[in-house]
Amino acid sequence: MTLAVWILGDQLNLENSALDGLPAGAPVLMIESIAHVQVRNYHQQKLVLVWSAMRHFAERLKEQGYQVHYVEQAQDFEPELTTFISNNQITELKVMEPANIPFQELLQNLNLACKLTVTPNNHYLWSAQEFCQWAKDRKRLLMEDFYRETRRRLDILMDEGKPVGGQWNYDQDNRKPPKKGLNLPEPLSFKPDSITQSVIDLVKKNFGQNFGQVNSFSWAVTQEDALKVLEEFIQHRLAQFGPYQDAMITGQWTMFHGLISPYLNLGILSPKEVIQRIEKAYRSRELPLASVEGFIRQVIGWREYIRGLYLLKMPEGYAQKNWFDHQQPLPDFFWTGETSMNCLKETLEQTIETGYAHHIQRLMILGNFSLIAGLNPQAVENWFHSAYIDAYDWVMQTNVLGMALFADGGVLASKPYAASANYINKMSNYCEGCRYNPKERLGEDACPFNYLYWNFLDRHREKLNQQGRMGLVLAHLDKLDEKTRTAYASQTTHFLNAQSKG
């Protein structure tokens, strides 16, 4: 009997449950699949990150004494699995449960000549079964309820059963506009080593037409370097993360964000490890509680919550939800960055260069525009999934369809995250360099976010009236006369027609 383990590309951690009990010298398989990355137009830096991290992890497995069989640039998974099983006389192949439902289905459809054992996924704080049990019979699935339960369950930021500081949530102390003279730390960057450089060269040669550019690649590709990124965040960014987590400044792509989501989603860092280090720093360094709580909420609340909802709701056809019946095609400028709207241009050019944008750029610039412009939700989700270096099916379906686009009709969010140019002007300095006037609602100089916003409210007033938190906004809409509403509709149509023509 020969037992082997198959390590997937987003499970790059020695704590991988499939490795439990594996004897020294046992065979471990890793496969780079070309077919898998041809599903969509993935950012070039995403390809480099995943393949370089896989190759580095393979070297680490060898150091641990495993007999690693690494297949570079295979056409697909199943032929390589068949060859590996035959050549090594494998009688049982273990693999940790995939995080993404399409890959779970791939496993179910494999035709292998040995037993396939799927072990529990231990790279999250909640298992799928635990989340489903929590959600069972609940009338509401609010993130705040889940977040509080997670803190109680794991004893995170708790003192004698109560939240540290006496409050669960310190949002009122956070999310401030940027102020002039902010001292923004430079992010850590890593010069590509020989392994990473070889992957960069490979991607340039074979995937050079993919979205984005790869020359500026400087992401960590090992656990050792990812931990350096985490420590740099704790030392130089965490204190200011809370107040400025929603702020945006021209040319500043990282602000005070942690930049660890790619490493969490690859398995290089574990959420438990991250939370322990953050809480230890809070208690030993007297860091601001509002910032620490705000960051921990993103990891143990939001990240775990959207994964749980993904596993719970996807079998119900969640991926095809389109509550507003939006059908507008995705504008070409999402791929090129060529637009005269400066907030979009800044965010898209940054995405093209780095494969990254922080959460408020994604939600209130790209997502907000997509929502009020009526873009097709599935086209928008596909773009987000293609564009971002930390994107996976479980991340993007609920975040984009639910949070950003309200395509699920309120399963995830309590109201649509729609806003006019006023929000962008308040939370960024993007409007200062724009050819549009954020205070103008109609006319050639009017910011498109303004007439798109008011027309969105007008088009969907009946549905939005069903949402309890929309009453005040709709009351403002009702004060507009018919002529003004018609003008918003006309300028919206003209704008969208122009976008569809390129």
N, C-alpha and C positions, 0 to 999 in steps of 0.2 A: 504494500500500500504506500503510495507516494502522495503526500499532501502538499499543495502549493497555494500561494496567495496572489491575487491580482489587485494591484493598487491603482485606483483611478486618479485622474489628473487634478482633482480638487480634494484629495484626501492625503495630503503630503505631511503626515505626522506619525512619529513612531508610536503614538498612543492609538493608532488605527486598530479598531477592534478585531479586524481580520488577522492581525499579527499576533494576537494573544495565543499563547501556547504553541506557537510555531517553533519547531526544534531548530537548533543552530545548523546552519548550512542548508536549510530548506530553500527550495526555489521560489523566487518572487518575480512576478511578471509585471512589466509596465509597457504600455503601447501608446504611441503617438498616432492618432487616426486622422488622415487627410479628409476622409469623408465626413467625419464629425465636425470639422471646422469649416466645411464648405456649405453647411446648412444656412449660414447667413454671412454677411459682409463684415466679419469681425475686424476690429481695430488691429492694426499691425502690432502695436505694443502689447495687446492682449495675447496674441499668439506667442510673442517672445517671452512674456512673463510666464505663461503656463508651461511652455516647452522647456525653458531654461530652468524653472523651478523643479520640474519633473526630473531633468537630467542631474541637477544638483542633489535632489533627494535620493536618486538611484545611487549616487556615490556615497551618500551617508548610510544607506542600507548595506552597501558592501562593507563599509567600515564596521558595521554591527555584526558582520559575519554571515549575512544572507547571500545566497547564490542568485544574483540578479540577472534576469533575462530582459534586456531593454531593447525594444523595437522602435527604431526611428522611422518616421514618415511612412507608416504602413498605409495601404489604401483603405483598409477598414479593420474592425476589431475581430470579427468572427474567423476569418481565415487564419489570422495570427494565433488566436486561441486554439484552433483546431491543430495547427502545427506544433505549438508548444505542448499541448496535452499528449499528442502522439509521440513526439521526440523524447519526452521526459517520463512517459508512462504514468501520467498523473491519474490518480483514482478519485481525488476530491480537490476541487478548486474553491477556495474561500474568497469572498469579496465583501467589503463593507457596503451596507445599503446605500445606494446613491441618494444624494439630496434632491435630485431633480426627477420629476415623474417621467419625462421622455426616456431617461436612461434606465429607470426602473422597468419600463416597458421593453426596452432593448434587452435587458437581462432575461425577462420572461420569454422572449422570442428566440433566444439562442438555442441552437441545436448542437450540444456538446456530447462528447463520448465519455463523460465522467460526471460525477455528482457535483452540482453547483450549490454551495452553501452561502447564503447571504446573512452576514452578521449584523447586529444592530449598529446604527450610526451613532457614534459617541462624540461627534464634533459639535454638538449643540447642548444647551443646558436642559432642554426639554426634549424628550422623545416624542415621536408622532403620536404614540398611544397615550402618553401623559397629557399632551395638549388636547387631544380629542376628548379625553375624560374630563378635563377642566371645562371644555366648551359645551359638554353634554347638558342639555335641558336649560341652558342659559337663554334668557330673553334678549340679552345684549352681549356682544363680544367686544367690549371696549378695551383698547390697549391699556388704559389707565388701570382698569381692574386686573388685567393680566400682569402688568408691571408690579403692582403692589403684592400680588400673590407670589411672584418670582422672588422679590426681596425677602418676604417672610420665609418662603420655602428654602432659600439658599443662605439666609442670614447675611444679607448684603446691606451695608449701611444701616444696620439695626443696632439699637441699644436696649437690651432687656425687653425685646418684643415690640419696641416702638421705633419709628423712623428717626434716624439721627437728626437732631435739630428740631424735632417736633412736627415736621412737615414731610409729606411724600414728594412734593413737586415744588420746584423753585423757579418755574417759568417766569413769574412776575419780575424776577431779578435778572433775567437773561434777555436775549434777543433784542439788543439795542442797535440803533443805526451806527455806522462807522463815524468816528470822530477824526478830525484832522490831526496829523502827527502821530498816528498809531505806529508803534515800533513793531514791525512784523518780522519775525525770525525767518531766516532762510531754511527751507526744508533740507533734510539729509538727502544726498544723492550718492549713487554708487557707480563707479566706473565699471563697465562691463569687463568681466574676466574672460578667459579664453573660451569657456563653455558658452557664456552668454553671447559673446561676439560671433561665435559660429552660428548660433541660432538667429541672430540679427542678419547675418549674411544670407542664411537660408530663406528667411522671410522676405528680404529684399528681392531675392532671385525668383522665388516661387509665388509670393503673395504680395508683390509690390504694388498691385492694383487695388489691394484692399483699402478700406477706409483708414484715414489717419496717416501719420508719418512716424518713422521709427528711429531716426537719427539721434533724437534727444533722450532715448531710453536710459533711465537712471534708477529704476525701481529695485528694491531688494529682491533677491531670488532664493535666499536661504533663511532658515529660522534665526540664525545668529544675527544677520543684518536686520531682519524684521523686528527683532527685539531691540536693536539699536534705535530704530524708528520710534518704537513705543516709548523708550526711555527719553528720547529727545522731545517727544510730545509732552511727557510728564514734566520734564525739566523746564521747557521753554514756551509751551503753548497752553497747557491745560488750565492754568489760572485765568487766562483770558478767553478760553473757549466759550464759556457760558454767555457772557455779555455780547460777544461778537459772532456767535455761531450762525446768525442769519445775515450778517453784514457782507457786502460785496464792494470791492474796490478794483478799479481798472488796473490790469496788469498783475494783480495779486491772486494767483490761482489756488493758494493753499490757505491763506488767512491763518486762523488758529486751529484748523482741523487736524485730526490725528493721522490721516493718511494710512490707516491700517486696515481698511475694509478689504483691499485686495488680498491681504495676507490671512485675514480671518476666513475669507471665502475660499481660499485655496487649502486651508487646513494647516498652513505653516504656523499660524498662531491659533491658540484655542481661546474661546471667550472666557473660560474659567481663569486661565492664566492672565489674561488682560485685566479682568475685573479685580483679581487678587492684587496685582501690582498697583492698580489705580487706588484701591481702597487703602493699601498699605502706605502709599505716598500721601494720601489725604490725612491719615492719622499721625504720620511721622513728620510731615512738613507743613502742617496747618494750611493746606490749600483751601481756596474758597469752596464752601460746600455747594453753592449754587452751580459752579462749573463742574465739580465732580459728580454731583447728582445728575446734571444734564447730560454728561457724557455716558455715565453708567446706564441711564435710561435708554440711550440709543442702542447700547449693546444688549442688555438683559431684557429690556422692554421691547423696543421697536424691532430689532433684528430677529429675536426669537418669535415675536408675535406675527410678523408677516410670513415667516416660514410656516408657522402653525396654521395660519389661515390658508396659505397656499396648499398645504397637504389636505386640509379639511374641505376646501371649496373647489379645487380644480376638477375633481370627478363630477361636479355639477355643471360643467361647461363654463367655468369662470373665464377661461382664456378668450372666449368669444363674446363676452359681455359688451354691450354698447347701448347703455341706458338712454342716452340722448339721440341715438341713431345718427351719429356723426359720420359723414362719408367723404369729407374733403381730403384730397390726396396730400401726402407729405410734400412740402415744398422742397425744391432742389437745394436750397441754401442750407438745409440741415446737413447735407453731405459736403457742401463746398465752403460754408461759412460766409458766403458772399451775400450780405444783406446790409441795408443802410440803417437798420435798427441796431444801435450800438450795444444794447444789453445782450441781444441775441448774438451779434457778431463777436463780442468779447467771449461769451460762454462757448460758442461753437469753435472759434479759433483755438481756444484753450483746450477744448476736447480733442480737436484734430492733432494738436501738438503733444498732448500728454496722456490722452485716454481717460482723463479725470475731470470731474467738476464736483464741487461740494453740494450738499443736499439742497441748499436753498436756491442755488443756480438751477439745479435739476427741477425742483418743484415750482418755484415762483417765476422763473424765466422761461425755461423750455416747456415744462408741463403746463404752466398757466397759459402760455401762448397757444399750445396745442389744444387746450380745452376750449378757450373762448373763440378760437378760429374754427372750431368744429372739425379738427383733423380726425381721420379714422383711427380709433384706439389701437387696433391691431398693427397698423402701419407704424404708429408712434412707439408701441412696445418693441416691435422688431428693431427700430432704429436705436432705442436705448440699449437693447440687448446687444446690438452690434457695436455700439460706440464706446461703451465703458469697460474699463479694465477690470472692474469688480463685478461685472454683470453675469448672472446666471438665471436660469428659468425661475427658480424659487424666489429670487430677489426681485426680478422685474415684473412678473405677472401681477403681483399684488401691489407693489409700489407704484407702477405706472398706471395700470388699469383702475386700481382702487383709489390710491392716494392722490395721484396727480390728475387723473381724468374723470374720476367719479363714474366710470363706465359700469360699475357694479351697482349703482343706484343707492349707495350708502351702506354697504356691508362693512366696509373698512373705515370710511371717514364719515363724520357727522354732518358735513356740508362740503360743497365743492370749493377747492382752493382757487377761486377765480378772483382776479384783482386788476385794477386799472393801472395806468402809469404812475399814479400817486404812490402806490406801495414801492415800486421800483425806485422812484426818485427819493423816497424816504430812506430806504435801506441800502442804497448804493450811490456811487458817483457816476454811474454809467450815463445818466441823462446829460451830464455836462459836456460830453463829447459827441452828442447825437445831433443829427440834422433835424430831428423832430422835436416839437415842444411838448413836454409832458403835461403842461397845463391846458393845451388846446385839445378840444374834443372832436372838432369837425374842421375840415379844410385841408389844404395841401400840407400845412405844417403840423397838423394834429398827429399825436402819437397813435399808431395803430392800436396799441393796447387799450386806448380809451374807447374808440367807437366799437372795437371788437367786444369789449367787456359789456358795454351797455346793450349792444345788440344781442349778445349771448343771453343776458338776463331777459330781454324782451322775447326772444324766440322760445325760451323754455320756461316762461313765467309759470305756466300751469303745473309743470313738474316740480319746479323749485319751490312752489308754494307748499308742497308736501313736506319740505324740510324745515324743521322747527327753528333752526338758527338763521334762516334767510329772511325773516319778517322785516327787519329794519332796512335791509338793502332793497327789498322789493317795494317798500314804502317810498323810498327815494325814486325808484323807477316809475311808480305811479304818478309822481308829480310832473313827469315829462309830458309835453303835449304830443299829439299825433305827428305833427310836422317834424319835430326833433327825432322821434323814434324812427320815422321813415328815412330821415337823413342818415341816421346811424346804419340802418339796413342797407341803404344805397351805397354808402362809402365802404361798408364791409364787403358787399358783393363785388364792387370794383377792385378792392384790394385783393380778395381771394382769387378773382379771375386773373389778375395780373400775376399772382404767384404760380397759378397752375400753368400759365404760359411761359414760365421761367423768366 
